[in-house]
Amino acid sequence: MTANEHTSSAQTPFETDNLLTSADIARMAQVRPSAVSNWRSRDNKHFPQPVESRDGRPLFAYDDVATWLKANDIAFKDTRLEQAAWSFFDQWRGKSDPVTMASILLWAACLASTAQNSTAAKSDWNALLDDTGTASADEILTQCGNLAHSLVEHNAKIQEDNGGNNTLALALAEPKELKLLESAKLAELLTFVDTLVARGKETTDRLCSLILETSIVRQGRMSGALGRPNSPASALLAKMAVSHLEAHIPGGKENVSVYDSACGILEDCLRFHEFVTEGNRGNPAVIFHCADNDADGAAIAARRFILADACNATAEIVVGDSLATDPYPSVRSDVVMMEPPFSLRFNPDNADARWRYGLPSRFDSSILWVEDALAHLAQNGRAFVVTSAKTLCGSGESAIRRALIAAGCVEAIVALPAHLYIDTAIHTYLWVLSAPDKIRDTVTMISIGDQSSIYESEGEIPSWMRAPLQWFARDARSHAATPFAANALRDLHIVTRTVRSIDILGMEQVSLLPSDWLLRAQRDPEEIIRMYQKNLDDIESSAETIIEAVRAVKEFTSQPLDSRGANLLQLGDIATIRTGSMLVQREEETSEDIITLRHVREGILPSTDPQAETPQDEKSNDRITEPGDILLTTIGEIRSMVDTTGGHRVDRRINIVRMDKPQWDPEYVALMLEGSWNTALLQGSGVRHVRPARLEVPALPLEQQHRIAALVSARQTFNIQAEALGRLLDTVADAARYGAAIGNVEISTGKEER
């Protein structure tokens, strides 16, 4: 049976039913899930109705959604192939670690791809597929091992000794976890990768990268230390490296050497090859010299390189501690790229020639990566190394930084945003390094982080860095792994300042933190005057509301409040309590018409207009609030507020309280629910909580409730005015700092000093 016959004899993993979840639609249109929720909730959008449901989730027909997106001029990609591949993998791996299983899948894809491309081994691969239906797991693994061995042997005979064979052997080495799989699982896996490879090299590589990336992102901090496909940081390093080659090596090079001694899953190198060969750049022969001390990560790196089928490129990947033992002592590369671990305890060998600029504290030796990069850099090369802030300003590394500046090795430092990596939220920094340059007497400080707006530029970004940094500022957000990262990569600004080396060397403790050298942005006095007048107008225009609030207080205190003998009633006896219907996992992704825990805790309704539909949307299970509904949370604390407009959907962690009879003022009830006697009911060893129905409300006459509710309104007015006064005071402080003249100031025409 041929490979094609084997593939077509049974249903393939890519035969989908063309049904999409809301999350699938979001990926298809490259929008947030909240955008899809908005489309669905607005009647005037006429979004397609679900055709069925699965596991409580509505499913939509692909053709219906595609037609609607086209009609509304919304760009989208057909992601059914990706969804089908992930669906198979997610079902196949079961409860096993996703990254480990993704590595096994990459191994199988490498085996299938290499065998299919080998005339001698293709028949062996087809025989292996035919036997999977009856063979035991041990027999299947034995056949896989024999096939891998023959492929490596055959490859060794036809390739020069340039590292390529080493990489293939590492890629096809049998994963130790493979022995845990049953024969049926192995058969499913081999059939899947055979179907995958039949779709072509580009599709195979793309879908394997997608499965690996999704697995890493889902594991988060547990598996992100080795990098991830589609990383914006890796893309930035690769674009910087390609830009350097174009700027500093006129006419390009026929052979390019790249060094990465902390290569992880090889993302930096693969992106470099992608960028260096795109467009009209030509196709240089690229040699990757890589290493990593994580054996599993190195194996994934080798498999990714084989699947990428990088034309005119070879790679050698050494497994081992590259700081303890130099993996390539004679290599001097045109490009060095590293995203090493951010903290490192290591006792370096004093005799190692790489540490010519000094030895750091043994408590954090991360700066050794910088020295390792310089030791493997060609005379006209550039190194790009990402580190934490401590490497730039820690006292234990000051002498090394001084030596690096004095030698002219540091061309630029780039401050990057927080949340750039999924395994840490810290701010990171990119070193741009060259071989020693006695002529260099400046360092370019650049910030492209989430705090850049507080600085202003003085000077220009080096021309060869401009395009990569502008790409990062503009497009990095679209490659974010998490919503937190997307927020951190929003509205990035590039600021720069060229600093004289002598000024840096003049510091007792040499700091290379850009924030220590960039100029703080100066406030425009005219803008301060405008803000002062606006804040003053806000206060004066609401003076009447303050008068009314004071009047409400006086009216309340002018009459007694006699609540002796008032009954205490439980909320469950006087109101209907329902939970919201919306599942909110990340508030920053939530549709703008949904009331979340943050809204209730801050006492502020969403800023968008409420929905205009009927209180209960009959087309869905969404629960829509009515005017006067009380929104209540009893998770950790008791907070309540009144939805005065209605028409909102609500987070399911929030209770919608609707009074059964008109003898209750909702503002009064909301205040009573937060009373100290109810707070005392909170229980629990972890997050304290209480059943909403148990909360107690004093049953006062409606007239007395209105009086108390008027005080609640007065408090809100005072709070708003206090916030407005705070903004006015901030403006006054800015005026004092930045020399603005506010109020009715007479401008002197004389020459007196101000």
C-alpha positions in Angstrom: 0.0 0.0 0.0 1.4 3.4 -0.9 1.5 6.4 1.4 -1.3 8.0 -0.5 -3.4 4.9 -0.4 -2.8 4.6 3.3 -3.9 8.2 3.9 -7.1 7.9 1.9 -8.2 4.5 3.2 -9.4 6.0 6.5 -10.6 9.4 7.7 -7.7 11.8 8.1 -7.3 14.1 11.0 -8.0 17.0 8.7 -11.5 16.1 7.8 -13.3 18.7 9.8 -17.0 19.3 10.3 -16.6 23.1 9.5 -18.1 24.1 12.9 -16.5 26.9 14.8 -16.6 28.0 18.5 -16.4 31.7 19.4 -12.7 31.2 20.2 -12.1 29.8 16.7 -13.8 32.8 15.2 -11.6 35.1 17.2 -8.5 33.4 15.9 -9.9 33.3 12.4 -10.5 37.1 12.4 -7.4 37.8 14.6 -9.5 39.7 17.1 -10.1 39.4 20.9 -12.8 37.0 22.0 -14.6 40.1 23.4 -15.0 41.4 19.9 -16.9 38.2 18.9 -19.1 38.6 22.0 -19.9 42.1 20.9 -20.8 41.0 17.3 -23.1 38.3 18.7 -24.8 40.5 21.3 -25.8 43.3 18.9 -29.0 42.7 17.0 -28.0 45.3 14.4 -24.9 43.3 13.5 -27.0 40.3 12.3 -24.3 37.8 13.3 -25.1 34.2 12.3 -27.0 32.1 14.7 -25.4 28.9 16.2 -26.2 25.8 14.3 -25.7 23.5 17.3 -23.8 23.2 20.5 -21.1 21.0 22.0 -20.2 20.8 25.7 -22.4 23.8 26.3 -20.6 26.0 23.7 -22.5 27.3 20.7 -21.1 26.2 17.3 -21.3 28.3 14.1 -21.1 27.1 10.5 -17.8 28.2 8.8 -19.5 29.3 5.6 -22.0 31.5 7.5 -19.3 33.2 9.5 -17.0 33.7 6.5 -19.9 35.3 4.6 -20.7 37.6 7.5 -17.1 38.6 7.9 -16.8 39.4 4.2 -20.0 41.4 4.2 -18.7 43.5 7.1 -15.2 44.1 5.5 -13.4 42.2 8.3 -10.3 40.4 7.1 -9.9 36.8 8.2 -7.8 33.7 7.6 -9.1 30.2 6.9 -7.8 28.5 10.1 -9.7 25.2 9.8 -6.5 23.3 9.0 -4.8 24.6 12.1 -7.9 23.9 14.2 -8.1 20.4 12.9 -4.4 19.7 13.6 -4.7 21.1 17.2 -8.0 19.2 17.8 -6.3 15.9 16.9 -3.2 16.6 19.0 -5.2 17.8 22.0 -7.4 14.7 21.9 -4.4 12.4 21.2 -2.2 13.6 24.1 -5.0 13.2 26.6 -3.8 14.3 30.1 -0.1 14.0 29.3 2.3 17.0 29.4 1.5 19.0 26.2 5.1 20.2 25.6 6.5 16.6 26.0 3.9 15.2 23.6 4.5 18.0 21.1 8.2 17.1 21.1 7.2 13.5 20.4 5.0 14.7 17.5 7.9 16.7 16.1 10.1 13.6 16.3 7.5 11.5 14.4 7.1 14.3 11.8 10.9 14.4 11.3 11.0 10.6 10.9 8.1 10.7 8.3 9.5 13.7 6.4 13.0 12.4 6.2 11.8 8.9 5.2 9.4 10.3 2.5 12.3 12.3 1.0 14.6 9.3 0.8 14.2 6.9 -2.1 15.8 4.1 -0.1 13.7 4.6 3.1 10.3 5.5 1.6 9.3 1.8 1.3 10.4 1.1 4.8 8.1 4.0 6.1 5.1 2.6 4.2 5.8 -0.8 5.5 5.9 0.6 9.0 2.5 2.3 8.5 1.0 -1.0 7.2 2.2 -2.9 10.3 0.8 -0.4 12.9 -2.6 -2.0 12.8 -1.3 -5.4 14.1 2.1 -4.8 15.6 2.7 -4.3 19.3 4.1 -1.1 20.8 7.6 -2.7 21.1 7.5 -3.9 17.5 6.5 -0.4 16.3 9.3 1.2 18.3 11.9 -1.3 17.0 10.9 -0.5 13.4 11.0 3.2 14.1 14.5 2.8 15.6 15.8 0.8 12.7 14.4 3.3 10.2 15.9 6.3 12.1 19.3 4.5 12.3 19.3 3.8 8.5 18.3 7.4 7.7 21.2 8.8 9.9 23.7 6.3 8.3 22.5 7.2 4.8 22.7 10.9 5.6 26.3 10.5 6.9 27.4 9.0 3.6 26.1 11.8 1.4 26.9 14.9 3.5 30.1 16.5 4.3 31.1 16.7 7.9 29.5 20.1 8.6 27.3 19.3 11.5 24.2 18.4 9.5 24.4 14.7 10.4 24.8 15.5 14.1 21.6 17.5 14.0 19.7 14.7 12.2 20.9 12.2 14.7 19.7 14.4 17.6 16.4 15.0 15.9 15.7 11.3 15.3 16.9 10.1 18.7 14.0 8.3 20.2 12.2 10.3 23.0 12.4 8.4 26.3 8.6 9.1 26.9 7.8 7.2 23.7 8.0 3.9 25.5 5.0 4.9 27.6 2.6 5.0 24.6 0.4 2.1 23.7 0.4 0.7 20.2 -2.9 2.4 19.3 -1.5 5.8 20.3 1.6 5.1 18.3 -0.5 4.1 15.3 -2.6 7.3 15.5 0.6 9.4 15.7 2.3 7.8 12.7 -0.9 8.0 10.6 -1.3 11.7 11.6 2.3 12.7 10.7 2.0 10.8 7.4 -1.1 12.8 6.5 0.7 15.9 7.6 3.8 15.4 5.5 1.7 14.6 2.5 0.5 18.2 2.6 4.0 19.5 1.9 7.0 20.8 3.9 5.7 24.3 4.5 2.4 23.0 5.9 4.1 20.4 8.0 6.5 22.9 9.5 3.7 25.5 10.1 1.3 23.1 11.8 4.1 21.5 14.0 5.2 25.0 15.1 1.6 26.0 15.9 1.1 22.8 18.0 4.4 23.5 19.8 3.6 27.1 20.4 0.1 26.5 21.7 1.5 23.8 24.1 4.2 26.1 25.5 1.7 29.0 25.9 -0.8 26.7 27.7 1.9 25.6 30.1 3.0 29.2 30.7 5.8 29.7 33.2 6.3 26.0 33.5 7.8 25.6 30.0 8.6 29.1 28.5 12.3 29.2 29.5 13.5 27.7 26.2 11.5 30.2 24.1 8.5 29.7 21.9 7.6 29.9 18.2 6.4 33.3 17.0 8.2 35.1 19.8 8.3 38.9 19.2 11.6 39.0 21.1 13.2 36.4 18.9 11.9 38.1 15.8 13.4 41.4 16.9 16.8 39.9 17.4 16.7 38.2 14.0 15.6 41.4 12.3 18.3 43.4 14.0 20.9 40.8 12.9 19.8 40.8 9.3 19.7 44.6 9.3 23.3 44.6 10.6 24.5 42.4 7.8 22.9 44.6 5.2 24.4 47.8 6.7 27.9 46.6 7.7 28.8 44.1 5.0 28.1 45.8 1.6 27.1 43.3 -1.0 26.3 40.7 1.6 28.1 37.5 2.3 28.1 34.2 0.6 28.7 32.4 3.9 27.2 33.7 7.2 28.1 32.2 10.5 25.7 32.5 13.4 26.4 31.6 17.1 23.9 30.9 19.9 25.1 29.1 23.0 21.7 29.2 24.7 19.6 28.3 21.7 16.6 26.8 23.4 14.1 25.6 20.8 16.1 27.4 18.0 13.6 30.2 17.5 16.3 33.0 17.0 18.1 31.0 14.3 15.0 29.9 12.4 13.6 33.5 12.3 17.1 34.7 11.2 17.1 32.3 8.3 13.5 33.3 7.4 14.4 37.0 7.3 17.8 36.7 5.6 16.4 34.8 2.7 13.1 36.7 2.1 12.6 39.2 -0.7 15.6 40.0 -2.9 18.2 39.4 -0.2 19.6 36.3 -1.9 20.3 33.0 -0.3 23.6 32.9 1.6 24.9 29.7 3.0 24.2 30.0 6.7 26.0 27.9 9.3 24.4 27.8 12.8 26.7 27.0 15.7 24.3 26.3 18.6 24.3 24.8 22.1 22.0 24.4 25.1 22.4 22.5 28.4 18.7 21.4 28.2 18.8 18.1 26.3 15.0 18.1 25.7 15.1 21.6 24.4 18.1 20.8 22.1 16.2 17.8 20.7 13.2 20.1 19.9 15.6 22.5 18.3 17.1 19.8 16.1 13.6 18.6 15.0 12.5 22.1 14.2 15.6 22.7 12.0 14.9 19.4 10.1 11.2 20.3 9.6 12.0 23.9 8.5 14.1 22.4 5.7 16.2 25.6 5.7 17.6 25.9 2.2 21.4 26.3 2.0 21.7 26.2 5.8 23.4 23.7 8.2 23.3 23.5 12.0 25.3 21.9 14.7 23.6 21.7 18.1 25.7 20.7 21.1 24.1 19.5 24.3 26.0 20.8 27.3 26.8 23.7 29.6 28.4 26.2 27.2 29.7 28.4 30.0 31.5 25.6 31.7 33.0 24.3 28.4 33.3 26.3 25.3 31.4 24.3 22.6 33.0 26.2 19.7 36.4 27.7 20.8 37.6 28.5 17.3 34.3 29.9 16.0 34.1 33.7 15.2 30.7 34.5 13.9 29.1 37.3 11.9 26.0 37.2 14.1 25.6 36.2 17.7 22.0 36.0 19.1 21.2 34.9 22.7 18.2 34.9 24.9 19.8 33.1 27.9 18.4 32.4 31.4 17.9 35.6 33.4 19.6 34.5 36.6 22.5 32.2 36.8 24.7 30.9 39.6 28.0 29.6 38.2 31.6 29.5 39.3 33.6 30.2 36.1 37.0 28.8 35.3 39.5 31.7 35.8 41.7 30.2 33.0 38.9 30.4 30.4 40.0 33.0 27.8 36.4 34.1 27.2 36.3 36.0 30.6 38.9 38.6 29.5 36.7 41.5 30.8 36.4 40.1 34.3 34.6 37.7 36.6 31.2 38.5 38.2 29.8 37.7 41.6 29.1 34.0 42.0 25.6 34.9 43.1 24.6 36.0 39.6 26.9 35.3 36.7 24.5 36.3 33.9 26.9 38.8 32.4 29.1 35.9 31.4 26.7 35.4 28.4 27.8 38.9 27.2 31.4 37.9 27.5 30.7 34.6 25.8 29.0 36.4 22.9 32.0 38.8 22.5 34.5 35.9 22.5 32.7 34.4 19.5 32.3 37.6 17.5 34.0 38.3 14.2 35.7 41.6 13.7 32.7 43.1 11.7 30.1 41.1 13.5 27.3 42.1 16.0 26.0 40.4 19.0 22.5 40.7 20.4 22.0 39.4 24.0 18.9 39.8 26.1 19.4 40.1 29.9 17.6 41.4 33.0 18.2 44.8 34.6 20.7 43.4 37.2 23.3 42.7 34.5 23.2 46.4 33.6 23.3 47.9 37.0 24.3 45.3 39.6 27.3 46.3 41.8 29.0 42.9 41.3 29.2 43.5 37.5 30.2 47.2 37.5 33.9 46.5 36.8 33.0 44.3 33.9 30.7 46.9 32.4 33.5 49.5 32.8 35.9 47.3 30.9 33.3 46.7 28.1 32.7 50.4 27.7 36.4 51.3 27.8 37.0 48.7 25.1 34.3 50.1 22.9 32.3 46.9 22.8 28.8 48.3 23.7 27.1 50.0 20.7 23.6 50.3 22.2 21.3 49.2 25.1 17.6 48.8 24.3 15.0 48.7 27.1 12.2 46.3 26.2 8.7 46.0 27.7 7.6 43.8 30.6 5.7 40.6 29.9 7.7 39.9 26.7 8.4 36.4 27.9 5.8 33.9 29.1 8.0 32.6 31.9 8.6 36.0 33.5 7.0 39.4 33.8 10.2 41.4 34.3 11.5 44.2 32.1 14.3 42.9 29.8 17.1 44.6 28.0 18.9 44.0 24.7 22.7 44.5 24.4 24.0 45.4 21.0 27.7 44.5 21.0 30.6 44.7 18.6 34.2 43.5 18.7 36.5 46.0 20.6 36.4 49.4 18.8 38.9 52.0 20.1 37.2 54.7 18.1 33.8 54.2 19.7 33.2 56.9 22.4 29.4 56.8 22.8 26.7 54.4 23.7 23.2 54.7 22.3 20.5 54.4 25.0 17.1 53.3 23.6 13.8 52.6 25.3 11.0 50.9 23.5 9.3 49.7 26.7 6.0 50.4 28.3 7.6 53.3 30.2 9.0 55.1 27.2 6.4 57.9 27.2 8.0 59.5 30.3 11.2 60.2 28.3 12.0 62.4 25.3 14.6 61.8 22.6 17.9 63.6 22.1 19.6 62.4 18.9 18.8 59.7 16.4 18.5 55.9 16.5 21.4 54.4 14.5 20.0 54.1 11.0 20.5 50.3 10.7 18.5 49.7 13.9 15.6 51.9 12.9 13.5 49.5 10.8 13.7 46.6 13.2 12.8 48.7 16.2 9.9 50.4 14.3 8.6 47.0 13.4 8.7 45.9 17.0 6.9 49.1 18.2 4.2 48.6 15.5 3.7 44.9 15.2 5.0 43.1 18.3 1.6 43.2 20.1 0.1 40.9 17.4 2.6 38.2 18.5 1.9 38.4 22.2 1.4 35.1 24.0 -1.0 36.4 26.7 -3.4 39.3 27.2 -1.0 40.8 29.8 1.7 40.8 27.2 -0.6 42.3 24.6 -1.3 45.2 27.0 2.4 45.6 27.7 3.1 45.8 24.0 0.4 48.4 23.3 1.2 52.0 22.2 5.0 51.5 22.3 7.2 54.6 21.7 10.8 54.7 20.8 13.0 57.2 22.6 16.8 57.5 22.3 19.8 59.4 23.6 23.4 59.1 22.6 25.6 59.2 25.8 29.3 59.8 25.9 31.3 56.9 27.1 33.4 59.2 29.3 30.2 60.2 31.2 29.3 56.6 31.9 32.8 55.8 33.0 32.8 58.7 35.3 30.2 57.0 37.5 31.5 55.2 40.7 29.1 52.4 39.9 28.9 52.1 36.1 25.2 51.8 35.1 24.0 50.9 31.6 20.3 51.1 32.4 18.7 53.4 29.8 16.4 54.9 32.5 19.5 56.3 34.1 20.5 58.2 31.0 17.4 59.1 29.0 16.0 62.6 29.4 12.8 63.0 31.3 10.0 64.4 29.1 9.3 68.1 29.9 5.8 69.2 30.2 4.6 72.0 27.9 3.6 75.0 30.1 0.8 75.8 27.7 -0.6 72.3 28.0 -0.4 72.6 31.8 -2.4 75.9 31.7 -5.1 74.3 29.5 -5.3 71.3 31.9 -5.5 73.6 34.9 -8.4 75.6 33.3 -10.2 72.4 32.3 -9.9 70.9 35.9 -11.0 74.2 37.4 -14.0 74.3 35.0 -15.0 70.8 36.0 -15.0 71.8 39.6 -16.9 75.0 39.1 -19.5 73.5 36.7 -20.4 70.9 39.4 -20.7 73.4 42.2 -24.5 73.0 42.2 -24.2 69.3 42.8 -22.0 70.0 45.8 -24.6 72.4 47.1 -27.3 69.8 46.6 -25.2 67.1 48.4 -24.7 69.5 51.4 -28.4 70.2 51.4 -29.1 66.4 51.4 -26.9 66.0 54.5 -28.6 68.9 56.2 -32.1 67.6 55.4 -31.1 64.2 56.8 -29.7 65.5 60.0 -32.7 67.9 60.5 -35.0 65.0 61.2 -34.5 62.0 63.5 -34.1 58.4 62.3 -35.8 56.0 64.6 -35.1 52.5 63.6 -35.9 50.9 66.9 -37.9 47.7 66.4 -37.0 47.4 62.8 -37.0 43.8 61.6 -33.9 42.2 60.0 -34.8 40.3 56.8 -32.6 38.0 54.9 -31.9 39.0 51.3 -33.1 35.6 50.0 -36.6 36.4 51.4 -37.1 39.8 49.8 -35.3 39.5 46.4 -34.6 37.2 43.5 -30.9 36.4 43.3 -29.4 35.0 40.1 -25.8 34.8 39.0 -24.5 36.4 35.9 -24.3 34.3 32.8 -21.0 35.4 31.3 -17.8 33.5 31.8 -15.0 36.1 32.2 -11.5 34.6 32.5 -9.5 37.7 31.6 -11.2 41.1 32.2 -9.0 42.8 29.6 -10.5 40.5 26.9 -14.0 41.1 28.0 -16.7 42.7 25.9 -17.3 46.3 26.9 -21.0 45.8 27.8 -20.2 43.1 30.4 -20.1 44.1 34.1 -17.1 42.5 35.7 -15.8 42.2 39.3 -13.7 45.2 38.7 -16.7 47.4 37.9 -18.5 46.3 41.1 -15.5 46.7 43.3 -14.8 50.2 41.9 -18.5 51.1 41.9 -18.4 52.2 38.2 -20.6 51.0 35.4 -19.0 50.2 32.0 -18.5 53.3 29.9 -20.3 52.0 26.8 -24.0 52.3 26.1 -26.0 49.4 27.5 -27.8 47.0 25.2 -31.0 48.2 23.7 -32.6 44.7 23.6 -35.3 43.5 25.9 -34.2 42.7 29.5 -33.9 39.0 28.7 -32.4 38.2 25.3 -34.5 35.2 24.1 -31.9 34.3 21.5 -29.3 33.3 24.1 -28.9 32.4 27.7 -27.4 35.7 28.5 -29.0 37.4 31.6 -29.5 41.1 30.9 -29.9 43.5 33.8 -32.9 45.8 34.3 -32.7 49.4 35.8 -32.5 49.2 39.6 -30.9 45.7 39.7 -28.3 45.4 42.4 -25.0 43.9 41.4 -23.4 42.0 44.3 -20.2 40.1 44.9 -19.4 38.2 48.2 -16.0 36.8 47.1 -13.4 37.9 49.6 -15.4 41.0 50.4 -18.9 42.3 50.1 -19.3 44.9 47.4 -22.5 46.1 45.8 -23.7 48.7 43.3 -27.0 49.6 41.5 -27.2 49.3 37.7 -29.2 52.5 37.1 -29.5 52.0 33.3 -29.9 48.2 32.9 -29.2 46.4 29.7 -25.9 44.9 30.8 -24.6 41.3 30.7 -22.9 40.2 33.9 -19.9 38.1 34.9 -21.1 34.8 36.4 -19.1 35.6 39.6 -21.5 38.5 40.3 -25.0 38.1 41.6 -27.9 40.0 40.1 -30.3 41.0 42.9 -33.8 42.1 41.9 -36.1 43.2 44.7 -39.4 41.3 44.7 -41.6 44.3 45.8 -41.4 48.1 45.2 -41.2 48.8 49.0 -37.4 48.7 48.7 -35.0 51.4 47.5 -32.1 49.6 45.7 -29.5 52.2 46.7 -30.5 51.7 50.4 -30.4 47.9 50.0 -27.0 48.0 48.3 -25.6 50.1 51.2 -27.1 47.7 53.9 -25.5 44.7 52.1 -22.1 46.2 52.8 -22.8 46.7 56.5 -20.4 45.5 59.1 -22.9 42.9 60.4 -22.9 41.2 57.0 -19.1 41.4 56.6 -18.9 39.4 59.8 -20.7 36.6 58.0 -17.8 36.0 55.7 -16.2 32.6 56.3 -13.5 30.4 54.8 -9.9 29.5 55.4 -8.8 30.6 51.9 -11.0 33.2 50.0 -13.7 34.1 52.5 -17.3 34.2 51.2 -20.9 34.1 52.2 -24.1 33.0 50.5 -25.9 36.1 49.3 -29.2 34.9 50.5 -28.0 35.0 54.1 -27.2 38.8 54.0 -29.4 40.8 56.3 -31.3 44.1 55.5 -33.1 46.2 58.1 -36.7 46.7 57.0 -37.2 50.5 57.4 -40.1 52.4 56.0 -39.6 53.3 52.3 -39.5 57.1 53.2 -36.6 56.5 55.6 -34.8 54.3 52.9 -35.1 57.2 50.5 -33.5 59.6 53.1 -30.5 57.2 53.5 -30.3 56.7 49.7 -30.0 60.5 49.4 -26.9 60.3 51.6 -25.4 57.6 49.4 -25.9 59.9 46.4 -24.3 62.8 48.4 -21.3 60.6 49.1 -20.8 59.8 45.4 -20.9 63.5 44.6 -18.3 64.3 47.3 -16.1 61.5 46.0 -16.3 62.8 42.4 -15.4 66.3 43.6 -12.5 65.0 45.6 -11.1 63.3 42.6 -11.5 66.5 40.5 -9.7 68.4 43.2 -6.9 65.9 43.2 -6.5 66.3 39.4 -6.4 70.1 40.0 -3.7 69.7 42.6 -1.6 67.5 40.3 -1.8 70.3 37.7 -0.7 72.9 40.2 2.3 70.7 41.1 3.2 70.4 37.4 2.9 74.2 37.1 5.4 74.7 39.9 7.8 72.1 38.5 7.7 73.1 34.8 7.4 76.9 35.2 3.8 77.5 34.0 1.8 80.6 34.9 -1.7 79.7 36.0 -4.6 81.9 36.9 -4.7 85.7 36.2 -1.0 86.4 36.1 0.3 89.8 35.0 3.1 89.4 32.5 6.0 91.7 33.3 7.5 93.6 30.3 10.6 94.5 32.2 13.9 92.7 32.4 13.5 91.7 36.0 14.4 88.1 36.8 11.4 85.9 37.4 
